[in-house]
């Protein structure tokens, strides 16, 4: 069995010899270094010539509870430190608050005006791209206390520290003004409610008073009618009695005339007139249980009584009850309680609840808290001028330039190697 020596490996036309490729690239090392340095120099030039951008931020945390005590002690408006922080945070994120600060301090934004853009348009772009609202991540529960903040990235030709601190202050002022307006609105609404309640109480009192006066007047009229009916019936009864008495007297007079009795006498004396005349002075005592008939009074007495009764025009004096009824009727002619109720000058004094309403209204009007010094939040970190810009990152740019320059140099070297190989094969 014969053995043949192994032939050295020769790459085919479609295969790349990496060793040879590295050798050829090494031969182009100066070109690669030149490209790398060129790109690195360009990157370094950009890094050192580009406008630096700085970043500042301001952090706000809940104010101490004592700062809100004056507001909460009013009893009509309450605000917790956490709620105040949320409201200021909403104001920080509010475009109206930022635009208000822009309108009040346009000189701070003059450097942003470039090209054909107006200052307002420049501010719109600046506001949309450079502000970031900072707030806790709701998924994280390890925050010791809630906070809210505002971050600003700005070029070095803009006074970003003044702008950020000014916008934070503007947000606090705007929210303080809203709280004052809310408090004023709540107080005014309660005062309006009390005024409506007082008006309703007065109307109810007037209706009640009129009803009471009507009831008293009706009761008086009813009593007057009853008394007048009683008086009328009593007078009719007295008149009937008088007429009956006259009729009785007429009968008694007729009997007395027929018996010849002109003077008052009694039945015994009438029968013993002759005997008494023969016996001289005789004294008799007579006791009977029955009333003597009326004709024993004699015609003289009976006619005298009848004449008086016929001349009588009123029988009121014969019945004491009539005087009592007339006295009651006279008392009912004027109801002093109704007169006093109608003569009241200050009706409010008789409203029990009105005093409480007035006291509450006076308390609400006396509420005048000094909200100009109200600290809704605590500025935990104001914006201060940073020492280093956040961009451009010079070293990173130079490093990227070196990498890109090296890649460009290798690419150019590969192209030269490819052209050189094609020429050699053609020759």
C-alpha positions in Angstrom: 0.0 0.0 0.0 1.5 3.3 -1.2 1.1 6.6 0.6 1.2 10.0 -1.1 2.4 13.1 0.7 -0.5 15.6 1.7 -0.7 18.6 -0.6 -0.8 22.0 1.0 -4.3 23.6 1.2 -4.9 26.2 -1.4 -8.0 28.3 -1.1 -10.4 28.5 -4.0 -11.4 31.6 -5.8 -14.6 32.0 -3.7 -12.8 31.7 -0.3 -11.2 34.5 1.7 -7.8 34.0 3.3 -8.1 35.8 6.6 -4.5 35.8 7.3 -3.8 37.4 3.9 -6.6 39.8 4.5 -5.2 40.9 7.8 -1.8 41.3 6.2 -3.2 43.5 3.5 -5.1 45.5 6.1 -2.0 45.9 8.0 -0.3 47.3 4.9 -3.2 49.9 4.8 -2.8 50.8 8.5 -1.8 54.4 7.8 -4.9 54.9 5.8 -7.1 53.4 8.5 -5.3 55.5 11.2 -5.8 58.6 9.0 -9.5 58.0 8.6 -9.9 57.2 12.2 -8.1 60.4 13.3 -10.0 62.5 10.8 -13.4 61.3 12.0 -12.3 61.6 15.6 -11.1 65.2 15.0 -14.5 66.0 13.4 -16.3 64.5 16.3 -14.1 66.3 18.8 -14.7 69.5 16.9 -18.4 69.0 17.1 -18.2 68.1 20.8 -16.3 71.2 21.7 -18.1 73.6 19.4 -21.7 72.4 19.9 -23.9 74.5 22.2 -23.8 73.0 25.7 -27.2 72.0 27.2 -27.7 72.0 31.0 -30.3 70.4 33.1 -31.9 71.7 36.3 -34.8 70.5 38.4 -36.9 71.7 41.3 -38.5 69.3 43.8 -41.6 70.0 45.9 -42.9 68.1 48.9 -45.9 68.4 51.2 -45.9 71.5 53.4 -46.1 71.1 57.2 -49.7 70.8 58.5 -49.3 74.0 60.5 -48.9 76.0 57.3 -52.5 75.0 56.3 -54.0 75.4 59.8 -55.2 79.0 59.2 -57.1 77.8 56.1 -58.5 74.7 57.6 -59.6 76.5 60.8 -62.1 78.5 58.9 -64.4 75.5 59.1 -65.7 76.0 55.5 -62.7 74.9 53.5 -60.2 72.1 54.2 -57.0 71.2 52.3 -54.5 68.5 53.3 -50.8 68.8 52.5 -51.0 66.0 50.0 -54.0 67.6 48.2 -52.1 70.9 48.1 -49.1 69.2 46.6 -51.3 67.5 43.9 -52.9 70.8 43.1 -49.5 72.6 42.7 -48.3 69.6 40.6 -51.2 70.1 38.3 -50.4 73.8 38.1 -46.8 72.9 37.2 -48.0 70.8 34.4 -50.5 73.4 33.3 -49.7 75.2 30.1 -51.7 78.3 31.3 -49.3 78.7 34.2 -46.2 78.5 32.1 -47.6 80.8 29.4 -48.5 83.3 32.1 -44.9 83.3 33.3 -43.8 83.7 29.7 -46.0 86.7 29.2 -44.8 88.3 32.4 -41.1 87.6 31.7 -40.6 87.7 27.9 -37.1 89.1 28.3 -35.9 85.7 29.6 -37.0 84.0 26.5 -35.6 86.5 23.9 -32.5 84.3 23.2 -34.8 81.5 21.9 -36.0 83.7 19.1 -34.2 82.6 15.9 -35.0 82.7 12.2 -38.5 83.5 11.1 -40.1 82.2 14.3 -41.9 84.6 16.6 -41.1 84.6 20.3 -44.4 82.9 21.0 -43.6 80.1 18.5 -40.1 79.7 20.0 -41.7 79.4 23.5 -44.1 76.8 22.2 -41.3 74.6 20.9 -39.2 75.2 24.1 -42.2 74.3 26.3 -43.0 71.1 24.4 -39.5 69.7 24.2 -37.6 70.9 27.3 -39.9 70.5 30.3 -40.5 67.2 32.2 -42.9 66.8 35.1 -41.4 64.6 37.9 -43.6 62.5 40.1 -43.4 59.2 41.9 -43.8 56.0 40.0 -47.2 54.5 41.2 -45.8 51.0 40.9 -43.1 51.8 43.5 -44.2 51.9 47.1 -40.9 52.6 48.8 -41.2 56.4 48.6 -40.9 57.9 52.0 -43.1 60.9 51.1 -44.9 62.1 48.0 -43.2 64.7 45.9 -43.6 66.5 42.6 -41.0 68.3 40.5 -40.2 70.0 37.3 -37.1 69.4 35.1 -35.8 71.7 32.5 -33.1 71.2 29.8 -31.9 74.4 28.3 -29.0 75.7 26.1 -26.3 77.8 27.8 -27.5 81.1 26.3 -30.8 80.8 28.3 -31.1 81.5 32.0 -32.7 78.1 32.8 -32.3 78.4 36.6 -34.3 81.7 36.7 -36.9 80.3 34.3 -37.5 77.1 36.3 -37.6 78.7 39.7 -39.9 81.4 38.3 -42.3 78.9 36.8 -42.4 76.9 40.1 -43.1 80.2 41.9 -45.7 81.1 39.3 -47.5 77.7 39.7 -47.6 78.2 43.5 -48.9 81.7 43.1 -51.6 80.6 40.6 -52.7 77.7 42.9 -52.7 80.0 45.9 -54.9 82.4 44.0 -57.2 79.5 43.0 -57.5 78.5 46.7 -58.4 82.0 47.6 -61.1 82.1 44.9 -62.4 78.7 46.0 -62.6 79.9 49.6 -64.3 83.1 48.6 -66.7 81.2 46.5 -67.5 78.7 49.3 -68.1 81.6 51.8 -70.3 83.5 49.3 -72.3 80.4 48.5 -72.9 79.7 52.2 -73.9 83.4 52.8 -76.3 83.1 49.9 -77.7 79.9 51.4 -78.2 81.6 54.7 -79.8 84.6 53.1 -82.3 82.3 51.3 -82.9 80.5 54.6 -83.5 83.8 56.4 -85.9 84.9 53.7 -87.7 81.6 54.0 -87.8 81.9 57.8 -89.2 85.4 57.5 -91.8 84.3 55.0 -92.8 81.4 57.2 -93.0 83.7 60.2 -95.2 86.2 58.3 -97.5 83.4 57.2 -97.6 82.0 60.7 -98.3 85.4 62.2 -101.1 86.1 59.7 -102.5 82.7 60.4 -102.3 83.3 64.1 -104.0 86.7 63.7 -106.7 85.2 61.5 -107.2 82.4 64.1 -107.5 84.9 67.0 -109.9 87.1 65.0 -112.0 84.1 64.1 -112.1 82.9 67.7 -113.1 86.4 68.8 -115.9 86.6 66.2 -117.1 83.2 67.2 -117.2 84.2 70.9 -119.0 87.5 70.0 -121.6 85.6 68.0 -122.2 83.1 70.8 -122.4 85.9 73.4 -124.7 87.9 71.2 -126.9 84.9 70.6 -127.0 84.2 74.4 -127.8 87.9 75.1 -130.5 87.9 72.5 -132.0 84.7 73.9 -131.8 86.0 77.5 -133.5 89.3 76.6 -136.2 87.4 74.8 -136.7 85.3 77.9 -136.9 88.4 80.1 -139.4 90.0 77.8 -141.5 86.8 77.9 -141.3 86.8 81.6 -142.4 90.4 81.8 -145.3 89.8 79.5 -146.3 86.7 81.5 -146.1 88.8 84.6 -148.3 91.5 83.1 -150.9 88.8 82.2 -150.8 87.5 85.7 -151.3 91.0 87.1 -154.2 91.6 84.8 -155.9 88.4 86.1 -155.1 89.2 89.7 -156.5 92.8 89.3 -159.7 91.4 87.9 -160.1 89.0 90.8 -159.1 91.7 93.4 -161.8 94.1 91.9 -164.4 91.4 92.1 -163.5 90.7 95.7 -163.3 94.4 96.5 -159.6 94.1 97.6 -157.8 97.4 97.1 -155.2 97.0 99.9 -153.0 94.1 100.6 -154.6 91.5 102.8 -154.7 87.7 103.5 -157.4 85.1 103.4 -158.0 85.0 107.2 -158.2 88.8 107.5 -160.6 88.9 104.6 -163.1 86.5 106.4 -162.9 88.1 109.9 -163.3 91.8 109.0 -166.5 92.2 110.9 -165.4 90.2 113.9 -162.3 92.2 114.2 -164.3 95.4 114.1 -166.3 94.4 117.2 -163.4 93.1 119.3 -161.1 96.1 119.2 -157.4 95.7 118.8 -156.6 92.2 117.9 -153.1 90.9 116.9 -152.9 87.7 114.8 -150.1 85.6 113.6 -150.7 83.3 110.6 -148.2 80.8 109.3 -149.0 78.9 106.1 -146.7 77.0 103.7 -148.3 78.1 100.5 -147.9 81.5 98.7 -150.9 83.8 98.9 -152.7 84.3 95.6 -151.6 87.4 93.8 -155.0 89.2 94.1 -154.6 89.5 97.8 -152.1 92.3 97.0 -154.9 94.5 96.2 -155.8 96.5 93.1 -153.7 99.5 94.0 -150.4 97.5 94.3 -151.2 95.3 91.3 -152.1 98.2 89.0 -149.0 100.1 90.1 -146.8 97.1 89.2 -148.6 96.5 85.9 -148.2 100.1 84.9 -144.5 100.1 85.6 -144.1 96.9 83.7 -145.9 98.3 80.7 -143.7 101.4 80.7 -140.5 99.3 80.9 -138.3 99.5 77.7 -135.5 97.2 78.8 -135.3 94.2 81.1 -131.5 94.1 81.2 -131.3 95.4 84.8 -133.4 92.5 86.0 -130.8 89.9 85.0 -127.1 90.2 86.3 -126.0 87.8 83.7 -126.6 90.4 81.0 -124.0 92.7 82.5 -121.5 89.9 82.5 -122.2 89.1 78.8 -122.0 92.8 77.9 -118.7 93.0 79.7 -117.3 90.1 77.7 -118.5 91.6 74.5 -116.8 94.9 75.3 -113.6 93.0 76.0 -113.8 91.2 72.7 -114.1 94.5 70.7 -110.4 94.9 70.9 -108.0 91.9 70.9 -104.8 93.3 72.4 -102.8 90.3 71.3 -103.7 91.0 67.6 -102.9 94.7 68.1 -99.5 93.8 69.6 -98.7 91.4 66.8 -99.6 93.9 64.1 -97.6 96.7 65.8 -94.3 94.8 65.9 -91.6 97.0 64.4 -88.7 94.4 64.3 -90.2 91.1 63.3 -86.7 89.4 63.3 -86.6 89.6 67.1 -89.4 87.0 67.2 -87.6 84.5 64.9 -85.7 82.0 67.1 -83.6 80.5 64.3 -82.8 83.9 62.8 -80.4 84.8 65.5 -78.4 81.6 64.8 -78.4 82.4 61.1 -77.2 85.9 61.7 -74.5 84.6 64.0 -73.3 82.2 61.3 -73.4 84.9 58.6 -71.4 87.2 60.8 -68.8 84.5 61.4 -68.6 83.8 57.6 -68.1 87.5 56.9 -65.4 87.7 59.5 -63.3 85.0 57.8 -60.4 86.8 56.2 -57.4 84.5 56.2 -54.1 85.9 55.0 -53.6 83.7 52.0 -50.8 85.8 50.6 -48.4 84.0 52.9 -50.0 80.6 52.6 -47.4 77.9 51.9 -49.1 75.2 49.9 -45.9 73.2 49.4 -42.4 73.0 50.7 -39.7 73.6 48.1 -37.4 70.8 48.9 -34.9 71.4 46.1 -34.8 74.7 44.2 -33.0 74.9 40.9 -29.4 75.9 41.0 -26.9 76.4 38.2 -25.3 73.1 37.3 -21.5 72.7 37.0 -21.4 70.5 33.9 -23.7 70.3 30.9 -25.7 67.1 30.2 -24.9 67.4 26.4 -22.9 67.2 24.3 -21.1 64.3 26.1 -17.6 65.1 24.7 -15.8 61.9 25.6 -18.6 59.7 24.4 -18.8 61.7 21.1 -15.0 61.4 20.7 -15.1 57.6 21.4 -17.9 57.1 19.0 -15.9 59.2 16.4 -12.9 56.9 16.9 -15.0 53.8 16.4 -16.8 55.2 13.4 -13.4 56.5 12.0 -11.9 53.1 12.5 -14.8 51.4 10.7 -14.6 54.0 7.9 -10.8 53.4 7.6 -11.2 49.6 7.4 -14.0 50.0 4.8 -11.9 52.3 2.7 -8.9 49.9 3.0 -11.0 47.0 1.9 -12.2 48.9 -1.1 -8.5 49.7 -2.0 -7.5 46.0 -1.5 -10.4 44.9 -3.7 -9.4 47.3 -6.5 -5.7 46.4 -6.2 -6.5 42.6 -6.5 -8.6 43.1 -9.6 -5.8 45.0 -11.3 -3.3 42.3 -10.4 -5.5 39.6 -11.9 -6.1 41.6 -15.0 -2.4 42.1 -15.5 
